Amino acid sequence: MTMTKDEKTATKKVLVADDKAAGRELVRTVLENRGYLVFEACDGIEALAAAQRIRPDLIILDLHMPGLDGFGVIKELRLNKRFLETPVVALTGSAMQGDRQRALAAGFTGYITKPVPLNYLRTEVARLLA
């Protein structure tokens, strides 16, 4: 039995962690419109718990969250064998020169700046989940 494109993407789970509700809502809406199953977390601690619970195929993390930030979350995720190969995308609104390289060196698979370029978000998520 062959799955349609929508059936394939619907089986893919994406966790979005951002302390700003508007940011989570934008990413969730874009990805749900593409057929992905999207889960949300509002901080790093919640993101780690959700990742353990749902085992997402992709994680999108805001770098600057109160408490445990995106860099803290990626460090914890990469210490767990279960998440060594999981693509994790850094999301940030305060991109400075060198931040992308720093994120990739920390273990992130991708890097997206805010305001989120919607076409790039769609393309990058599809690429990482292919």
C-alpha positions as CSV (number, residue, x, y, z in Angstrom):
1,M,0.0,0.0,0.0
2,T,1.4,3.4,-1.0
3,M,0.9,6.4,1.2
4,T,0.0,9.8,-0.2
5,K,2.1,12.8,0.5
6,D,-0.4,14.0,3.1
7,E,-0.4,10.6,4.8
8,K,3.4,10.6,5.0
9,T,3.6,14.1,6.6
10,A,0.7,13.4,9.0
11,T,2.8,10.6,10.5
12,K,5.6,13.1,11.2
13,K,5.6,14.7,14.6
14,V,7.1,18.2,15.2
15,L,7.7,19.7,18.6
16,V,7.9,23.6,18.7
17,A,9.3,25.2,21.8
18,D,9.1,29.0,22.1
19,D,8.2,31.2,25.1
20,K,6.2,33.4,22.8
21,A,2.7,32.1,22.1
22,A,2.5,34.0,18.8
23,G,5.7,32.4,17.6
24,R,4.4,28.9,18.4
25,E,1.1,29.6,16.8
26,L,2.7,30.8,13.5
27,V,4.9,27.8,13.2
28,R,2.2,25.4,14.3
29,T,-0.3,26.8,11.7
30,V,2.2,26.7,8.9
31,L,3.2,23.1,9.7
32,E,-0.3,21.8,10.3
33,N,-1.4,23.2,7.0
34,R,1.4,21.0,5.5
35,G,0.0,18.0,7.3
36,Y,2.4,17.6,10.2
37,L,1.3,16.7,13.7
38,V,2.5,19.6,15.9
39,F,3.1,19.7,19.6
40,E,4.0,22.8,21.6
41,A,6.2,23.7,24.6
42,C,6.5,27.1,26.2
43,D,10.0,26.7,27.7
44,G,13.0,24.4,27.7
45,I,12.0,22.2,30.6
46,E,8.6,21.6,29.0
47,A,10.3,20.9,25.7
48,L,12.5,18.2,27.2
49,A,9.6,16.5,28.9
50,A,7.5,16.7,25.7
51,A,10.4,15.3,23.6
52,Q,10.6,12.3,26.0
53,R,6.9,11.8,25.9
54,I,6.1,12.2,22.2
55,R,9.4,11.3,20.5
56,P,9.1,13.9,17.7
57,D,10.7,13.5,14.3
58,L,11.8,17.1,14.4
59,I,12.2,19.7,17.1
60,I,12.2,23.5,16.6
61,L,13.7,25.4,19.6
62,D,13.7,29.1,20.3
63,L,17.2,29.9,21.5
64,H,16.2,32.5,24.1
65,M,13.6,31.1,26.5
66,P,13.5,31.8,30.3
67,G,15.0,29.1,32.5
68,L,16.5,26.5,30.2
69,D,17.2,28.1,26.8
70,G,17.6,26.4,23.5
71,F,21.3,25.8,24.0
72,G,20.6,24.0,27.3
73,V,17.9,21.9,25.7
74,I,20.1,20.8,22.7
75,K,22.9,19.9,25.2
76,E,20.5,17.7,27.1
77,L,18.9,16.2,24.0
78,R,22.3,15.3,22.5
79,L,23.3,13.4,25.7
80,N,20.4,11.0,25.1
81,K,20.9,8.3,22.5
82,R,17.3,8.5,21.5
83,F,17.8,12.1,20.2
84,L,21.3,11.9,18.7
85,E,19.9,11.7,15.2
86,T,16.7,13.8,15.7
87,P,16.9,17.0,13.6
88,V,16.7,20.1,15.9
89,V,16.3,23.5,14.4
90,A,17.3,26.7,16.3
91,L,14.9,29.6,16.1
92,T,15.9,33.1,17.1
93,G,14.9,36.7,16.8
94,S,18.2,38.1,17.8
95,A,20.6,36.8,15.2
96,M,24.1,38.2,15.5
97,Q,27.1,37.4,13.4
98,G,28.4,34.0,14.3
99,D,25.2,32.8,16.0
100,R,24.4,30.4,13.2
101,Q,27.8,28.8,13.5
102,R,27.6,28.7,17.3
103,A,24.2,26.9,17.1
104,L,25.4,24.4,14.5
105,A,28.5,23.7,16.6
106,A,26.2,23.1,19.7
107,G,24.4,20.3,17.9
108,F,21.5,22.1,16.1
109,T,20.8,20.7,12.6
110,G,19.3,23.9,11.2
111,Y,18.9,27.6,12.0
112,I,16.0,29.9,11.3
113,T,15.7,33.6,12.2
114,K,12.6,35.6,13.2
115,P,10.5,36.9,11.7
116,V,10.2,33.4,10.3
117,P,10.4,33.3,6.5
118,L,7.5,31.0,5.9
119,N,8.6,29.5,2.6
120,Y,12.0,28.7,4.1
121,L,10.3,27.1,7.1
122,R,8.3,24.9,4.9
123,T,11.2,23.9,2.7
124,E,13.6,23.3,5.6
125,V,11.1,21.2,7.6
126,A,10.4,19.1,4.4
127,R,14.1,18.7,3.8
128,L,14.9,17.6,7.3
129,L,12.0,15.2,7.4
130,A,12.6,13.6,4.0
